[in-house]
Amino acid sequence: MAQDLLHALVNGILDGGIYALMAVGLTLIFGVLDIINIAQGVMVVLGAYLSYVLSVHLHLDLFLGLLITIPVMFVLGIVIERAFIRPLKGRERTAMSLLASYSVAIIIEGLLYRFFGPSYLQLTAPYVSSGFKMAGFYVPWMGVYGLVLAVVLVGALFWILYRTKFGRAVRATMQDRTAALLVGINVNRVAMLTYGIGVAVTAAGGMIFGASPASGGFNPNTGYDLISRLLAVIILGGLGSIAGALIASFFMLTIEDLVVIWSPTWSQLVFYAALVLVLTFRPQGLLGKKAVRAQ
Protein backbone atom coordinates (compact mmCIF):
# COMPACT_ATOMS: atom_id res chain seq x y z
CA MET A 1 0.00 0.00 0.00
CA ALA A 2 2.81 2.42 0.88
CA GLN A 3 4.43 1.70 -2.48
CA ASP A 4 1.13 2.43 -4.27
CA LEU A 5 0.80 5.74 -2.46
CA LEU A 6 4.35 6.75 -3.34
CA HIS A 7 3.74 5.75 -6.96
CA ALA A 8 0.56 7.85 -7.06
CA LEU A 9 2.38 10.84 -5.56
CA VAL A 10 5.16 10.62 -8.13
CA ASN A 11 2.67 10.28 -10.99
CA GLY A 12 0.68 13.21 -9.62
CA ILE A 13 3.75 15.43 -9.59
CA LEU A 14 4.78 14.40 -13.11
CA ASP A 15 1.25 14.79 -14.49
CA GLY A 16 0.92 18.09 -12.64
CA GLY A 17 3.95 19.41 -14.51
CA ILE A 18 2.22 18.68 -17.81
CA TYR A 19 -0.96 20.45 -16.75
CA ALA A 20 1.02 23.37 -15.36
CA LEU A 21 2.50 23.92 -18.82
CA MET A 22 -0.99 23.98 -20.31
CA ALA A 23 -2.69 26.02 -17.57
CA VAL A 24 -0.28 28.93 -16.99
CA GLY A 25 -1.00 30.40 -20.42
CA LEU A 26 -4.74 30.23 -19.85
CA THR A 27 -4.59 31.99 -16.50
CA LEU A 28 -2.10 34.60 -17.80
CA ILE A 29 -4.45 35.50 -20.66
CA PHE A 30 -7.33 35.88 -18.22
CA GLY A 31 -5.25 38.05 -15.88
CA VAL A 32 -4.39 40.59 -18.58
CA LEU A 33 -7.30 40.44 -21.04
CA ASP A 34 -10.03 39.47 -18.55
CA ILE A 35 -11.29 36.75 -20.89
CA ILE A 36 -11.48 32.96 -20.78
CA ASN A 37 -9.70 31.54 -23.82
CA ILE A 38 -11.94 28.56 -24.60
CA ALA A 39 -9.64 27.75 -27.52
CA GLN A 40 -6.73 26.93 -25.17
CA GLY A 41 -7.56 23.20 -25.16
CA VAL A 42 -7.48 22.90 -28.94
CA MET A 43 -4.30 25.04 -28.96
CA VAL A 44 -2.64 22.34 -26.87
CA VAL A 45 -3.78 19.73 -29.39
CA LEU A 46 -2.52 21.90 -32.25
CA GLY A 47 0.86 22.07 -30.53
CA ALA A 48 0.88 18.27 -30.36
CA TYR A 49 0.07 18.01 -34.08
CA LEU A 50 2.82 20.48 -34.99
CA SER A 51 5.31 18.37 -33.02
CA TYR A 52 3.96 15.29 -34.81
CA VAL A 53 4.54 16.85 -38.24
CA LEU A 54 8.09 17.91 -37.37
CA SER A 55 8.89 14.53 -35.86
CA VAL A 56 7.37 12.27 -38.52
CA HIS A 57 7.94 14.25 -41.71
CA LEU A 58 11.12 16.20 -40.89
CA HIS A 59 12.56 13.66 -38.41
CA LEU A 60 13.20 16.41 -35.87
CA ASP A 61 13.57 15.55 -32.19
CA LEU A 62 10.51 16.45 -30.14
CA PHE A 63 12.36 18.88 -27.88
CA LEU A 64 14.31 20.48 -30.73
CA GLY A 65 11.01 20.90 -32.52
CA LEU A 66 9.88 23.28 -29.76
CA LEU A 67 12.35 25.82 -31.16
CA ILE A 68 9.97 25.98 -34.14
CA THR A 69 6.55 25.27 -32.63
CA ILE A 70 6.80 27.80 -29.78
CA PRO A 71 7.49 30.79 -32.10
CA VAL A 72 4.82 29.55 -34.54
CA MET A 73 2.22 29.35 -31.76
CA PHE A 74 3.33 32.77 -30.47
CA VAL A 75 2.66 34.33 -33.87
CA LEU A 76 -0.65 32.48 -34.12
CA GLY A 77 -1.67 33.88 -30.74
CA ILE A 78 -0.88 37.42 -31.88
CA VAL A 79 -2.93 36.94 -35.06
CA ILE A 80 -5.90 35.58 -33.09
CA GLU A 81 -5.77 38.46 -30.60
CA ARG A 82 -5.64 41.07 -33.35
CA ALA A 83 -8.30 39.45 -35.53
CA PHE A 84 -10.80 38.03 -33.04
CA ILE A 85 -10.29 39.52 -29.57
CA ARG A 86 -9.20 43.15 -29.93
CA PRO A 87 -12.17 44.21 -32.08
CA LEU A 88 -14.53 43.27 -29.22
CA LYS A 89 -15.59 46.38 -27.30
CA GLY A 90 -18.15 47.49 -24.77
CA ARG A 91 -19.86 45.90 -21.80
CA GLU A 92 -20.47 42.60 -23.58
CA ARG A 93 -16.78 42.13 -24.43
CA THR A 94 -16.17 39.32 -21.95
CA ALA A 95 -19.23 37.34 -23.05
CA MET A 96 -18.47 37.92 -26.73
CA SER A 97 -14.88 36.82 -26.23
CA LEU A 98 -16.14 33.39 -25.18
CA LEU A 99 -17.96 33.07 -28.49
CA ALA A 100 -14.95 34.41 -30.39
CA SER A 101 -12.50 31.97 -28.80
CA TYR A 102 -14.98 29.12 -29.25
CA SER A 103 -15.20 30.02 -32.94
CA VAL A 104 -11.40 29.88 -33.14
CA ALA A 105 -11.49 26.43 -31.51
CA ILE A 106 -14.06 25.20 -34.05
CA ILE A 107 -11.99 26.52 -36.97
CA ILE A 108 -8.76 24.91 -35.74
CA GLU A 109 -10.55 21.65 -34.94
CA GLY A 110 -12.06 21.57 -38.43
CA LEU A 111 -8.67 22.13 -40.04
CA LEU A 112 -7.11 19.37 -37.95
CA TYR A 113 -9.88 16.96 -38.97
CA ARG A 114 -9.35 17.96 -42.59
CA PHE A 115 -5.60 17.31 -42.62
CA PHE A 116 -5.20 14.53 -40.03
CA GLY A 117 -8.58 12.83 -39.73
CA PRO A 118 -10.23 11.55 -36.53
CA SER A 119 -7.69 8.83 -35.71
CA TYR A 120 -5.74 9.05 -32.44
CA LEU A 121 -2.03 9.77 -32.72
CA GLN A 122 0.84 9.43 -30.25
CA LEU A 123 4.18 11.20 -30.38
CA THR A 124 7.10 8.80 -30.39
CA ALA A 125 10.82 9.02 -29.70
CA PRO A 126 13.37 6.60 -28.19
CA TYR A 127 12.97 8.18 -24.74
CA VAL A 128 9.14 8.26 -24.82
CA SER A 129 8.78 4.56 -24.03
CA SER A 130 11.76 4.34 -21.67
CA GLY A 131 12.02 4.92 -17.95
CA PHE A 132 13.64 3.78 -14.74
CA LYS A 133 12.67 1.95 -11.60
CA MET A 134 12.30 3.80 -8.32
CA ALA A 135 11.17 2.18 -5.06
CA GLY A 136 9.86 -0.79 -6.99
CA PHE A 137 7.78 1.02 -9.62
CA TYR A 138 8.35 2.37 -13.12
CA VAL A 139 8.87 6.09 -13.75
CA PRO A 140 8.73 7.27 -17.40
CA TRP A 141 11.52 9.55 -18.53
CA MET A 142 9.04 11.60 -20.55
CA GLY A 143 7.25 12.58 -17.36
CA VAL A 144 10.53 13.68 -15.79
CA TYR A 145 11.53 15.65 -18.89
CA GLY A 146 8.10 17.26 -18.94
CA LEU A 147 8.45 18.33 -15.31
CA VAL A 148 11.88 19.82 -15.99
CA LEU A 149 10.54 21.64 -19.04
CA ALA A 150 7.64 22.99 -16.95
CA VAL A 151 10.06 24.29 -14.31
CA VAL A 152 12.25 25.96 -16.96
CA LEU A 153 9.44 27.60 -18.92
CA VAL A 154 7.40 28.70 -15.93
CA GLY A 155 10.60 29.99 -14.30
CA ALA A 156 11.32 31.97 -17.46
CA LEU A 157 7.78 33.34 -17.37
CA PHE A 158 8.21 34.46 -13.77
CA TRP A 159 11.51 36.10 -14.69
CA ILE A 160 9.81 38.02 -17.50
CA LEU A 161 6.97 39.12 -15.21
CA TYR A 162 9.11 40.22 -12.27
CA ARG A 163 12.46 41.23 -13.79
CA THR A 164 11.63 43.05 -17.03
CA LYS A 165 9.96 46.30 -18.03
CA PHE A 166 7.42 44.37 -20.08
CA GLY A 167 6.64 42.22 -17.04
CA ARG A 168 5.95 45.31 -14.95
CA ALA A 169 3.59 46.54 -17.65
CA VAL A 170 1.83 43.16 -17.64
CA ARG A 171 1.41 43.17 -13.86
CA ALA A 172 0.19 46.77 -13.90
CA THR A 173 -2.40 45.89 -16.55
CA MET A 174 -3.51 42.86 -14.53
CA GLN A 175 -4.00 45.00 -11.41
CA ASP A 176 -5.73 48.01 -12.98
CA ARG A 177 -6.12 48.47 -16.72
CA THR A 178 -7.31 52.08 -16.44
CA ALA A 179 -4.41 53.11 -14.20
CA ALA A 180 -1.99 51.40 -16.59
CA LEU A 181 -3.40 53.50 -19.45
CA LEU A 182 -3.04 56.68 -17.40
CA VAL A 183 0.66 56.09 -16.74
CA GLY A 184 1.36 55.57 -20.43
CA ILE A 185 1.36 51.79 -20.79
CA ASN A 186 0.28 50.56 -24.21
CA VAL A 187 -2.27 48.06 -22.92
CA ASN A 188 -3.20 46.89 -26.42
CA ARG A 189 0.41 45.91 -27.07
CA VAL A 190 0.63 44.24 -23.66
CA ALA A 191 -2.57 42.31 -24.35
CA MET A 192 -1.35 41.21 -27.79
CA LEU A 193 2.02 39.96 -26.54
CA THR A 194 0.47 38.32 -23.49
CA TYR A 195 -2.00 36.44 -25.65
CA GLY A 196 0.88 35.34 -27.85
CA ILE A 197 2.87 34.10 -24.86
CA GLY A 198 -0.18 32.35 -23.40
CA VAL A 199 -0.69 30.45 -26.66
CA ALA A 200 3.05 29.83 -27.19
CA VAL A 201 3.44 27.81 -23.99
CA THR A 202 0.76 25.42 -25.21
CA ALA A 203 3.26 24.23 -27.82
CA ALA A 204 5.38 22.77 -25.04
CA GLY A 205 2.36 21.49 -23.13
CA GLY A 206 0.98 19.89 -26.28
CA MET A 207 4.25 18.14 -27.09
CA ILE A 208 4.59 16.66 -23.60
CA PHE A 209 0.90 15.72 -23.49
CA GLY A 210 1.05 14.10 -26.92
CA ALA A 211 4.10 12.04 -25.97
CA SER A 212 2.92 11.05 -22.51
CA PRO A 213 1.75 7.40 -22.38
CA ALA A 214 -0.83 8.41 -19.76
CA SER A 215 -2.60 10.72 -22.23
CA GLY A 216 -3.77 7.83 -24.39
CA GLY A 217 -3.00 9.77 -27.56
CA PHE A 218 -4.78 12.75 -29.09
CA ASN A 219 -7.10 13.63 -31.94
CA PRO A 220 -8.78 16.93 -32.97
CA ASN A 221 -11.58 16.39 -30.44
CA THR A 222 -9.23 16.01 -27.46
CA GLY A 223 -9.24 19.75 -26.83
CA TYR A 224 -12.73 19.71 -25.29
CA ASP A 225 -11.77 17.38 -22.46
CA LEU A 226 -8.57 19.35 -21.91
CA ILE A 227 -10.24 22.75 -21.63
CA SER A 228 -12.71 21.48 -19.02
CA ARG A 229 -9.85 20.20 -16.88
CA LEU A 230 -7.72 23.31 -17.43
CA LEU A 231 -10.61 25.57 -16.44
CA ALA A 232 -11.01 23.52 -13.26
CA VAL A 233 -7.30 23.98 -12.54
CA ILE A 234 -7.19 27.76 -13.01
CA ILE A 235 -10.45 28.33 -11.13
CA LEU A 236 -9.14 26.28 -8.23
CA GLY A 237 -5.84 28.15 -8.25
CA GLY A 238 -7.47 31.56 -8.63
CA LEU A 239 -8.21 33.18 -11.98
CA GLY A 240 -5.22 35.22 -13.11
CA SER A 241 -2.79 33.67 -10.60
CA ILE A 242 0.13 31.85 -12.21
CA ALA A 243 1.36 30.53 -8.86
CA GLY A 244 -2.18 29.36 -8.15
CA ALA A 245 -2.32 27.51 -11.46
CA LEU A 246 0.92 25.72 -10.58
CA ILE A 247 -0.27 24.69 -7.13
CA ALA A 248 -3.68 23.62 -8.42
CA SER A 249 -2.12 21.56 -11.24
CA PHE A 250 -0.02 19.52 -8.83
CA PHE A 251 -2.80 19.31 -6.24
CA MET A 252 -5.56 18.20 -8.61
CA LEU A 253 -3.49 15.64 -10.50
CA THR A 254 -2.02 14.21 -7.30
CA ILE A 255 -5.48 13.83 -5.76
CA GLU A 256 -6.71 12.16 -8.94
CA ASP A 257 -3.82 9.68 -8.99
CA LEU A 258 -4.29 8.90 -5.31
CA VAL A 259 -7.99 8.15 -5.78
CA VAL A 260 -7.15 5.85 -8.72
CA ILE A 261 -5.62 3.48 -6.15
CA TRP A 262 -9.03 3.11 -4.54
CA SER A 263 -11.30 3.42 -7.57
CA PRO A 264 -10.38 4.53 -11.13
CA THR A 265 -14.07 5.24 -11.73
CA TRP A 266 -14.24 7.84 -8.95
CA SER A 267 -10.98 9.61 -9.84
CA GLN A 268 -12.62 11.87 -12.43
CA LEU A 269 -15.40 12.82 -10.00
CA VAL A 270 -12.99 13.72 -7.21
CA PHE A 271 -11.14 16.03 -9.61
CA TYR A 272 -14.22 18.21 -9.97
CA ALA A 273 -15.48 17.63 -6.43
CA ALA A 274 -12.35 19.36 -5.16
CA LEU A 275 -13.24 22.29 -7.41
CA VAL A 276 -16.80 22.47 -6.04
CA LEU A 277 -15.53 22.47 -2.46
CA VAL A 278 -13.09 25.30 -3.13
CA LEU A 279 -15.73 27.37 -4.92
CA THR A 280 -18.11 26.81 -2.01
CA PHE A 281 -15.74 27.82 0.77
CA ARG A 282 -13.26 30.05 -1.10
CA PRO A 283 -14.83 31.28 -4.37
CA GLN A 284 -11.77 33.32 -5.36
CA GLY A 285 -9.64 30.15 -5.50
CA LEU A 286 -6.54 29.21 -3.56
CA LEU A 287 -4.48 32.29 -4.47
CA GLY A 288 -7.14 34.50 -6.03
CA LYS A 289 -8.11 37.90 -4.64
CA LYS A 290 -11.55 38.95 -3.48
CA ALA A 291 -11.24 42.45 -4.89
CA VAL A 292 -12.57 43.02 -8.39
CA ARG A 293 -10.03 44.51 -10.73
CA ALA A 294 -10.77 48.01 -11.99
CA GLN A 295 -11.45 48.33 -15.70
C-alpha positions as a Python dict, from the first residue, in 0.01 Angstrom:
ca = {
    (1, 'M'): (0, 0, 0),
    (2, 'A'): (281, 242, 88),
    (3, 'Q'): (443, 170, -248),
    (4, 'D'): (113, 243, -427),
    (5, 'L'): (80, 574, -246),
    (6, 'L'): (435, 675, -334),
    (7, 'H'): (374, 575, -696),
    (8, 'A'): (56, 785, -706),
    (9, 'L'): (238, 1084, -556),
    (10, 'V'): (516, 1062, -813),
    (11, 'N'): (267, 1028, -1099),
    (12, 'G'): (68, 1321, -962),
    (13, 'I'): (375, 1543, -959),
    (14, 'L'): (478, 1440, -1311),
    (15, 'D'): (125, 1479, -1449),
    (16, 'G'): (92, 1809, -1264),
    (17, 'G'): (395, 1941, -1451),
    (18, 'I'): (222, 1868, -1781),
    (19, 'Y'): (-96, 2045, -1675),
    (20, 'A'): (102, 2337, -1536),
    (21, 'L'): (250, 2392, -1882),
    (22, 'M'): (-99, 2398, -2031),
    (23, 'A'): (-269, 2602, -1757),
    (24, 'V'): (-28, 2893, -1699),
    (25, 'G'): (-100, 3040, -2042),
    (26, 'L'): (-474, 3023, -1985),
    (27, 'T'): (-459, 3199, -1650),
    (28, 'L'): (-210, 3460, -1780),
    (29, 'I'): (-445, 3550, -2066),
    (30, 'F'): (-733, 3588, -1822),
    (31, 'G'): (-525, 3805, -1588),
    (32, 'V'): (-439, 4059, -1858),
    (33, 'L'): (-730, 4044, -2104),
    (34, 'D'): (-1003, 3947, -1855),
    (35, 'I'): (-1129, 3675, -2089),
    (36, 'I'): (-1148, 3296, -2078),
    (37, 'N'): (-970, 3154, -2382),
    (38, 'I'): (-1194, 2856, -2460),
    (39, 'A'): (-964, 2775, -2752),
    (40, 'Q'): (-673, 2693, -2517),
    (41, 'G'): (-756, 2320, -2516),
    (42, 'V'): (-748, 2290, -2894),
    (43, 'M'): (-430, 2504, -2896),
    (44, 'V'): (-264, 2234, -2687),
    (45, 'V'): (-378, 1973, -2939),
    (46, 'L'): (-252, 2190, -3225),
    (47, 'G'): (86, 2207, -3053),
    (48, 'A'): (88, 1827, -3036),
    (49, 'Y'): (7, 1801, -3408),
    (50, 'L'): (282, 2048, -3499),
    (51, 'S'): (531, 1837, -3302),
    (52, 'Y'): (396, 1529, -3481),
    (53, 'V'): (454, 1685, -3824),
    (54, 'L'): (809, 1791, -3737),
    (55, 'S'): (889, 1453, -3586),
    (56, 'V'): (737, 1227, -3852),
    (57, 'H'): (794, 1425, -4171),
    (58, 'L'): (1112, 1620, -4089),
    (59, 'H'): (1256, 1366, -3841),
    (60, 'L'): (1320, 1641, -3587),
    (61, 'D'): (1357, 1555, -3219),
    (62, 'L'): (1051, 1645, -3014),
    (63, 'F'): (1236, 1888, -2788),
    (64, 'L'): (1431, 2048, -3073),
    (65, 'G'): (1101, 2090, -3252),
    (66, 'L'): (988, 2328, -2976),
    (67, 'L'): (1235, 2582, -3116),
    (68, 'I'): (997, 2598, -3414),
    (69, 'T'): (655, 2527, -3263),
    (70, 'I'): (680, 2780, -2978),
    (71, 'P'): (749, 3079, -3210),
    (72, 'V'): (482, 2955, -3454),
    (73, 'M'): (222, 2935, -3176),
    (74, 'F'): (333, 3277, -3047),
    (75, 'V'): (266, 3433, -3387),
    (76, 'L'): (-65, 3248, -3412),
    (77, 'G'): (-167, 3388, -3074),
    (78, 'I'): (-88, 3742, -3188),
    (79, 'V'): (-293, 3694, -3506),
    (80, 'I'): (-590, 3558, -3309),
    (81, 'E'): (-577, 3846, -3060),
    (82, 'R'): (-564, 4107, -3335),
    (83, 'A'): (-830, 3945, -3553),
    (84, 'F'): (-1080, 3803, -3304),
    (85, 'I'): (-1029, 3952, -2957),
    (86, 'R'): (-920, 4315, -2993),
    (87, 'P'): (-1217, 4421, -3208),
    (88, 'L'): (-1453, 4327, -2922),
    (89, 'K'): (-1559, 4638, -2730),
    (90, 'G'): (-1815, 4749, -2477),
    (91, 'R'): (-1986, 4590, -2180),
    (92, 'E'): (-2047, 4260, -2358),
    (93, 'R'): (-1678, 4213, -2443),
    (94, 'T'): (-1617, 3932, -2195),
    (95, 'A'): (-1923, 3734, -2305),
    (96, 'M'): (-1847, 3792, -2673),
    (97, 'S'): (-1488, 3682, -2623),
    (98, 'L'): (-1614, 3339, -2518),
    (99, 'L'): (-1796, 3307, -2849),
    (100, 'A'): (-1495, 3441, -3039),
    (101, 'S'): (-1250, 3197, -2880),
    (102, 'Y'): (-1498, 2912, -2925),
    (103, 'S'): (-1520, 3002, -3294),
    (104, 'V'): (-1140, 2988, -3314),
    (105, 'A'): (-1149, 2643, -3151),
    (106, 'I'): (-1406, 2520, -3405),
    (107, 'I'): (-1199, 2652, -3697),
    (108, 'I'): (-876, 2491, -3574),
    (109, 'E'): (-1055, 2165, -3494),
    (110, 'G'): (-1206, 2157, -3843),
    (111, 'L'): (-867, 2213, -4004),
    (112, 'L'): (-711, 1937, -3795),
    (113, 'Y'): (-988, 1696, -3897),
    (114, 'R'): (-935, 1796, -4259),
    (115, 'F'): (-560, 1731, -4262),
    (116, 'F'): (-520, 1453, -4003),
    (117, 'G'): (-858, 1283, -3973),
    (118, 'P'): (-1023, 1155, -3653),
    (119, 'S'): (-769, 883, -3571),
    (120, 'Y'): (-574, 905, -3244),
    (121, 'L'): (-203, 977, -3272),
    (122, 'Q'): (84, 943, -3025),
    (123, 'L'): (418, 1120, -3038),
    (124, 'T'): (710, 880, -3039),
    (125, 'A'): (1082, 902, -2970),
    (126, 'P'): (1337, 660, -2819),
    (127, 'Y'): (1297, 818, -2474),
    (128, 'V'): (914, 826, -2482),
    (129, 'S'): (878, 456, -2403),
    (130, 'S'): (1176, 434, -2167),
    (131, 'G'): (1202, 492, -1795),
    (132, 'F'): (1364, 378, -1474),
    (133, 'K'): (1267, 195, -1160),
    (134, 'M'): (1230, 380, -832),
    (135, 'A'): (1117, 218, -506),
    (136, 'G'): (986, -79, -699),
    (137, 'F'): (778, 102, -962),
    (138, 'Y'): (835, 237, -1312),
    (139, 'V'): (887, 609, -1375),
    (140, 'P'): (873, 727, -1740),
    (141, 'W'): (1152, 955, -1853),
    (142, 'M'): (904, 1160, -2055),
    (143, 'G'): (725, 1258, -1736),
    (144, 'V'): (1053, 1368, -1579),
    (145, 'Y'): (1153, 1565, -1889),
    (146, 'G'): (810, 1726, -1894),
    (147, 'L'): (845, 1833, -1531),
    (148, 'V'): (1188, 1982, -1599),
    (149, 'L'): (1054, 2164, -1904),
    (150, 'A'): (764, 2299, -1695),
    (151, 'V'): (1006, 2429, -1431),
    (152, 'V'): (1225, 2596, -1696),
    (153, 'L'): (944, 2760, -1892),
    (154, 'V'): (740, 2870, -1593),
    (155, 'G'): (1060, 2999, -1430),
    (156, 'A'): (1132, 3197, -1746),
    (157, 'L'): (778, 3334, -1737),
    (158, 'F'): (821, 3446, -1377),
    (159, 'W'): (1151, 3610, -1469),
    (160, 'I'): (981, 3802, -1750),
    (161, 'L'): (697, 3912, -1521),
    (162, 'Y'): (911, 4022, -1227),
    (163, 'R'): (1246, 4123, -1379),
    (164, 'T'): (1163, 4305, -1703),
    (165, 'K'): (996, 4630, -1803),
    (166, 'F'): (742, 4437, -2008),
    (167, 'G'): (664, 4222, -1704),
    (168, 'R'): (595, 4531, -1495),
    (169, 'A'): (359, 4654, -1765),
    (170, 'V'): (183, 4316, -1764),
    (171, 'R'): (141, 4317, -1386),
    (172, 'A'): (19, 4677, -1390),
    (173, 'T'): (-240, 4589, -1655),
    (174, 'M'): (-351, 4286, -1453),
    (175, 'Q'): (-400, 4500, -1141),
    (176, 'D'): (-573, 4801, -1298),
    (177, 'R'): (-612, 4847, -1672),
    (178, 'T'): (-731, 5208, -1644),
    (179, 'A'): (-441, 5311, -1420),
    (180, 'A'): (-199, 5140, -1659),
    (181, 'L'): (-340, 5350, -1945),
    (182, 'L'): (-304, 5668, -1740),
    (183, 'V'): (66, 5609, -1674),
    (184, 'G'): (136, 5557, -2043),
    (185, 'I'): (136, 5179, -2079),
    (186, 'N'): (28, 5056, -2421),
    (187, 'V'): (-227, 4806, -2292),
    (188, 'N'): (-320, 4689, -2642),
    (189, 'R'): (41, 4591, -2707),
    (190, 'V'): (63, 4424, -2366),
    (191, 'A'): (-257, 4231, -2435),
    (192, 'M'): (-135, 4121, -2779),
    (193, 'L'): (202, 3996, -2654),
    (194, 'T'): (47, 3832, -2349),
    (195, 'Y'): (-200, 3644, -2565),
    (196, 'G'): (88, 3534, -2785),
    (197, 'I'): (287, 3410, -2486),
    (198, 'G'): (-18, 3235, -2340),
    (199, 'V'): (-69, 3045, -2666),
    (200, 'A'): (305, 2983, -2719),
    (201, 'V'): (344, 2781, -2399),
    (202, 'T'): (76, 2542, -2521),
    (203, 'A'): (326, 2423, -2782),
    (204, 'A'): (538, 2277, -2504),
    (205, 'G'): (236, 2149, -2313),
    (206, 'G'): (98, 1989, -2628),
    (207, 'M'): (425, 1814, -2709),
    (208, 'I'): (459, 1666, -2360),
    (209, 'F'): (90, 1572, -2349),
    (210, 'G'): (105, 1410, -2692),
    (211, 'A'): (410, 1204, -2597),
    (212, 'S'): (292, 1105, -2251),
    (213, 'P'): (175, 740, -2238),
    (214, 'A'): (-83, 841, -1976),
    (215, 'S'): (-260, 1072, -2223),
    (216, 'G'): (-377, 783, -2439),
    (217, 'G'): (-300, 977, -2756),
    (218, 'F'): (-478, 1275, -2909),
    (219, 'N'): (-710, 1363, -3194),
    (220, 'P'): (-878, 1693, -3297),
    (221, 'N'): (-1158, 1639, -3044),
    (222, 'T'): (-923, 1601, -2746),
    (223, 'G'): (-924, 1975, -2683),
    (224, 'Y'): (-1273, 1971, -2529),
    (225, 'D'): (-1177, 1738, -2246),
    (226, 'L'): (-857, 1935, -2191),
    (227, 'I'): (-1024, 2275, -2163),
    (228, 'S'): (-1271, 2148, -1902),
    (229, 'R'): (-985, 2020, -1688),
    (230, 'L'): (-772, 2331, -1743),
    (231, 'L'): (-1061, 2557, -1644),
    (232, 'A'): (-1101, 2352, -1326),
    (233, 'V'): (-730, 2398, -1254),
    (234, 'I'): (-719, 2776, -1301),
    (235, 'I'): (-1045, 2833, -1113),
    (236, 'L'): (-914, 2628, -823),
    (237, 'G'): (-584, 2815, -825),
    (238, 'G'): (-747, 3156, -863),
    (239, 'L'): (-821, 3318, -1198),
    (240, 'G'): (-522, 3522, -1311),
    (241, 'S'): (-279, 3367, -1060),
    (242, 'I'): (13, 3185, -1221),
    (243, 'A'): (136, 3053, -886),
    (244, 'G'): (-218, 2936, -815),
    (245, 'A'): (-232, 2751, -1146),
    (246, 'L'): (92, 2572, -1058),
    (247, 'I'): (-27, 2469, -713),
    (248, 'A'): (-368, 2362, -842),
    (249, 'S'): (-212, 2156, -1124),
    (250, 'F'): (-2, 1952, -883),
    (251, 'F'): (-280, 1931, -624),
    (252, 'M'): (-556, 1820, -861),
    (253, 'L'): (-349, 1564, -1050),
    (254, 'T'): (-202, 1421, -730),
    (255, 'I'): (-548, 1383, -576),
    (256, 'E'): (-671, 1216, -894),
    (257, 'D'): (-382, 968, -899),
    (258, 'L'): (-429, 890, -531),
    (259, 'V'): (-799, 815, -578),
    (260, 'V'): (-715, 585, -872),
    (261, 'I'): (-562, 348, -615),
    (262, 'W'): (-903, 311, -454),
    (263, 'S'): (-1130, 342, -757),
    (264, 'P'): (-1038, 453, -1113),
    (265, 'T'): (-1407, 524, -1173),
    (266, 'W'): (-1424, 784, -895),
    (267, 'S'): (-1098, 961, -984),
    (268, 'Q'): (-1262, 1187, -1243),
    (269, 'L'): (-1540, 1282, -1000),
    (270, 'V'): (-1299, 1372, -721),
    (271, 'F'): (-1114, 1603, -961),
    (272, 'Y'): (-1422, 1821, -997),
    (273, 'A'): (-1548, 1763, -643),
    (274, 'A'): (-1235, 1936, -516),
    (275, 'L'): (-1324, 2229, -741),
    (276, 'V'): (-1680, 2247, -604),
    (277, 'L'): (-1553, 2247, -246),
    (278, 'V'): (-1309, 2530, -313),
    (279, 'L'): (-1573, 2737, -492),
    (280, 'T'): (-1811, 2681, -201),
    (281, 'F'): (-1574, 2782, 77),
    (282, 'R'): (-1326, 3005, -110),
    (283, 'P'): (-1483, 3128, -437),
    (284, 'Q'): (-1177, 3332, -536),
    (285, 'G'): (-964, 3015, -550),
    (286, 'L'): (-654, 2921, -356),
    (287, 'L'): (-448, 3229, -447),
    (288, 'G'): (-714, 3450, -603),
    (289, 'K'): (-811, 3790, -464),
    (290, 'K'): (-1155, 3895, -348),
    (291, 'A'): (-1124, 4245, -489),
    (292, 'V'): (-1257, 4302, -839),
    (293, 'R'): (-1003, 4451, -1073),
    (294, 'A'): (-1077, 4801, -1199),
    (295, 'Q'): (-1145, 4833, -1570),
}
